[in-house]
Amino acid sequence: MSTDKSPDQAAPAAATPISRPRGGLRPAARFQKSPSSKQRDVRPGSTVLRAALADELVAAALALRDMLEGAHLDEAIDHYTHEMPVASARAVRNMAYDATRQYGLLSHIGGQLNRKPPVPLLGALQALGVAQLIDARRPVPVIIDQTVRAVNQLPEGVAYPAAAGFMNATLRRFVRERDALIPPNLPDEARYNHPGWWVTRVRQVWPGQWEAILAASLDRAPLSLRANRRLGGQDEAARRLEAAGIGFRRMGVDGLVLEQPMPVEHIPGFAEGLVSVQDLGAQCAAQLLDPQPGERILDACAAPGGKTAHLLEMADCEVWALDIDPGRASIIMNNLQRSRLPLLPQSGQTLPRGNGGTVDAEPATTVRAAFGTDATMAASDRAAGQGHWPVAADVPDTDDPAQPAVTPAVHWGARVMAADAADPDSWWDGQRFDRILLDAPCSASGIVRRHPDVLWHRQRRDIATFSGTQARLIEKLWPLLRPGGTLLYATCSIFPEEGEAVVSAFVSKHPDCQWQRDVRLTGWPGWPRNGQLLPTRDDRHEHDGFFYALLSRHR
Ligand SMILES: C[S@@+](CC[C@H](N)C(=O)[O-])C[C@H]1O[C@@H](n2cnc3c(N)ncnc32)[C@H](O)[C@@H]1O
């Protein structure tokens, strides 16, 4: 995890199914071309605290350009800032996030300023310059000067000979004609900084709340924490924060919201797993599913494992944590390790152990087929460069007198697998689950305030594609639930096509399924009966957008 996240974006990347960079990221900016940075060492650990604004603008423009071409914004920013001083990397992150949050307006202004569209990188730099000029606190001459200097640092082949003049002229024109370029009657995309189809759809489906939803989605999300109940819970986390002089509010049963975001490495107890970063709306999942000791639970789409960890913090249960993406499955293990939660050995696997030896797991069963060769814990261990995984069956050497007695049989923890939840034949052992969490892949339209790039990656037709995948997953997983068991269907979407519609269609076809609408959650007096949490800045219920439906299977 990067250590240079800005206060705005201190949280590690949340679970988000937004698209991968298309064709990989571009080469890093050539900071050595900058006249200012030529004379200074701007690498981390050097005495230089900040690169020139022109350098920061180049890095932000590269990241914005890549984001518009399909890259994850966070990944792009990390890529272009890893050699920058921490303060500059933070400034780049803030500039790139701010520009992404107002890209509807910036692209509208660009359309007015430019006779023909500039090459994408020059257009991204212009958008960043305009974003800086829109902010009335910024000194206009410095912004224009540094943005023009930044043009001269763009990689060869991007900036044509007159590009600096073009940038200078268009930024000055923006300053002169600002009011005419930002009239009150802007088109929806520019006015609400969401794609036009998105605005139309939210207006249709949430007629009373649509403007509040769009506004809340453009907010900077606060840093919300989940306290680990096994390590002292909310009381202990609160005590540690108070001792460090960090302002916070307690929210719900396990939640704490910091007054000021900060890099996660600075949060007391984060490294030891006392707290994890998780939105308050996401914290509802484990509470709704209500795991009980001794139960066998399936977390079907689990990476990066926030909800898996919460389930295990709540009860001594066995959680099968699946994710189709082996790389993301290994992140589940990292997160469980940090939270001091045990991994159960996979069938047929040999796991590394704390004292450098190995633990032989039980003989191979059908579960073994779930793993590709790259997805075993040992392989993930190597990839992640970790020393060892905490294993519930962490058997000490019996010939070492310093070691305690042999650990009794494993009875709770996570079995992490890289597997397709929609293909149970490839991983399921035939024993039904007591509870299933289906946190299905979705549009991520509820978590825009944390991932504003989702706005510019999604297309209208994607919503129907996600609905189809969600319907398929719930159909495939229902038979794995024991009679009397409970399935929690969840998405981080605000579109009913991915929530209410998927569940209604499913319930209507399955007489053994009952939708439990009268759910009460401790700490949530206004829990919505339709299970749809909408993104809100309300102090009492501060959260992202989620949809939850609790389904019970008749005996
Ligand atoms: C919304 S995220 C899950 C977030 C996670 N539950 C958490 O709280 O940290 C959806 C995940 O589903 C995974 N996924 C998508 N299709 C899948 C499938 N067919 N089987 C298993 N996992 C899948 C994606 O790789 C992604 O990590």
The ligand as an ORCA input file, in Angstrom:
! r2SCAN-3c Opt
* xyz 0 1
  C     -18.035     -5.718     -4.476
  S     -16.552     -6.565     -4.575
  C     -16.542     -7.464     -3.060
  C     -16.153     -6.653     -1.842
  C     -15.903     -7.491     -0.622
  N     -17.061     -8.276     -0.294
  C     -15.492     -6.657      0.583
  O     -16.326     -6.287      1.370
  O     -14.294     -6.374      0.737
  C     -16.917     -7.791     -5.746
  C     -15.838     -8.852     -5.912
  O     -16.417     -9.926     -6.646
  C     -15.412    -10.558     -7.366
  N     -16.097    -11.408     -8.358
  C     -16.685    -11.035     -9.518
  N     -17.250    -12.094    -10.119
  C     -17.032    -13.164     -9.309
  C     -17.359    -14.545     -9.389
  N     -18.037    -15.061    -10.435
  N     -16.945    -15.368     -8.396
  C     -16.247    -14.873     -7.340
  N     -15.897    -13.574     -7.227
  C     -16.294    -12.735     -8.197
  C     -14.577     -9.417     -7.892
  O     -13.266     -9.860     -8.221
  C     -14.608     -8.445     -6.702
  O     -13.459     -8.611     -5.906
*
